[in-house]
Amino acid sequence: MAYKFDPNARYAKTHDWVRVEGGLAVCGISDYAQHALSDVVYVDLPEAGMAVSQGEVYTTVESVKAAEEVFAPVSGEIVEVNEALEDTPEALNSEPYAAWIIKVQLADAGELDALMDAAAYEAFVAAEEAGGH
């Protein structure tokens, strides 16, 4: 399967992405993750003002076949949530890199160094596919 990758994003092994825009960390789920979920029907949006920690669950995305936890790729305070996902959660399927979930005031930019760039993530996904995961 050919997946889309955002060359401006960094990726976690949990298939979450982060892209720094104007000093904020914009976070969502990867194309690979949305394909695995299939038809997204609900996003349990967290509250603005909530603190998140890298690698910890901050929300759940539900599809017609499963509910998956979503992990924060970076630590910080949620400053904005994508309210549009309440009415159109399927945007995560059609545009996974445009349909962000949260924007975070980044606590430690150094955490970005622990994440994969698009090329490394593409290789990681290929290895997962080859391994049957």
N, C-alpha and C positions, 0 to 999 in steps of 0.2 A: 504494500500500500504506500502511496506517496503522500506524505504528511507535509503540512506547511510549517515553516519555522520563521520566526521573526529575528532577523540578523541584529536588531537593536536590543534584544532581550537577553536576559540571563536565565538559566533554567536550573531547577532543583530536580533531584532524582525522583521526587514525588509528582513530577509532571506539572509543576506550577511554574509560572514565569513572572519575571519582574523587569520593568523597563523604567529607567529614571527619566522623568520629564519635568523640567522646571523645578528641580529640587525635591520632587515627590517621587516615591516609588509606586508605580502603577502595577497592580498584581492581577493575575487571572490564571486560567487553566490552559494548558497547551492543546494544540490541535490533536495530538495523540490521545490526550486525556478525554477530550470531548468525543472522539471516535469510539473509545472504549466504553464510554457511558451510553452512547447512541442518543436518543431523543431526550434532551433535557426538558423537564417539565416544571421544575421549581428550584429556586436558589434561596436558601435561608440566609438572608443578608444580615451581617453583623451590625452593630451600632457604631456610628461615628463616635470618636472619643475613647473607644476600647483600645487597650494595649495588646499588641501581638508580639510573639517571640518566634524567631526563626525556627522552622521545623515543627511548630505546634499548630494544631487544628484551629482554624478561625471560623469555619463555616461548613455547610454541607450542601452539595449539589445533588438533586434527585433527577433520575431519568425514568423512562418507562420500565427499565429492567433492574435498576440498582440505585442505591444512595451511596455517595462517596464523600469522604471527608476531604476538605481542601486545607492544605498546609501553607502557612506563611513562609514565603521564600526569604523574607527579611524581618527584622524586628523594628518596632516603632509604634506610633499611635495612628490609628485609622482616622484620617481627616475627612474622607468622603467615601460613600458607598454608591454603587451604580444602581440607583433607584429604578432605572428603566428595566432592569432584569426582573422586577416584580411582575410587570405586564408582559415582557417578552424574554423569558428565560432561554428560549430556543436560540437567541442571538449568540449564546456560547457555542452552539453548533455551527452556525453559519459564518461567524466572524470571531473566532476565539481570541485573536490578538487585538481586536477593536473593542470587543465586549469585555472590558475589564470588570473586576468584582469590587476591588477596594483600591484606594489611594492612601499611602502611608507616609507619614513624616519619618523618614529614615533615621534610626537611632545610631547606626554604625555602618557607614559606607564600606568599611572593610569586609562586612559580611558578603558583599557582592563577589569578592574574590573567591569565596568557597563554592560559588555556583558555576555551572557550565555555560560557555558561550554557545551560540547556535550550532556550530560545527561539531563541538563535543557532544551536545545534546542529541544531534541527529545520529551520531555514531552510537550513543547510548540506547536510543530508541531502536535502531537497527539490531543491536545486540539483544535487546529484550524480545524483539520480534523473532529473531533467529532461535532464541531460547524457549520460545513458546509461551511467554508470559503475557 
